[in-house]
Amino acid sequence: MVQIKTPEQIAKMREAGLVVAAIHAATREAAVPGATTRDLDQVARKVIADHGAKSNFLGYGGFPATICTSVNEVVVHGIPDDRTVLKDGDIISIDAGAIVDGWHGDAAYTAFVGTGHAPELVELSRVTEESMWAGIAAMKVNNRLVDISKAIESYIRRQPRPATGKYGIVEDYGGHGIGTEMHMDPHLLNYVARKRGKGIKLVPGVCLAIEPMVSLGTPHTEVLEDEWTVVTTDGTWSSHWEHSIALTEQGPLVLTAPDCGREKLAQYGVEAAPDPLG
């Protein structure tokens, strides 16, 4: 069952989304050489508390932290700790969420720690982020779920290949519905799987978390002994970007973007829906 939200419920999700945006801003500033991933988690905890929100990551399936901190070859679900000290040249994907009055927000970004990053890493993050926005731009009334998957995959496949030979679109993880729970139907692939069919028709009130994960090599992953941390099987570094989006009568509303996605969607010829909070 796909949960359809009312405009009033979408406004509550927008409140949660803005808390997530604040977490992103604070952790991005704190992601510097010498910081531990637990330091970043403490920053996120304070932002959530300051906004009177709740964490939707802490305790989820036993997850022990407020955010996921995935460094270099870690794709998703990295657990913050005191042992992982950020170094100049690292990349880190930070996935964060929040709950306001029972409604969820969820988003992720990739940050560069320090300076001196290889051009292929900068391009990896750019390609992953832009593929996300291509998917968001395809979130239109009467399109199908597969149109989002196709837009993400097509964008990535059109890009010049990296020095490593290819981009790996991670196969085992993807986007999802979001609302009164963080993970809901439908599951959203970041590539087209013909056997999955076209998926649901997109109608006003559908809310999705669109989140491509791309590596500089393999699309395959494995889970480490902590039963959370997901790494690429070939050790290549990866990028993860995500936003939560509500489809409205006026178009897509990027709940976790401060500007509702107006600037980026305009580059794709799409007008973002107005902010329900004014």
Disulfide bonds with the S-S distance in Angstrom:
none
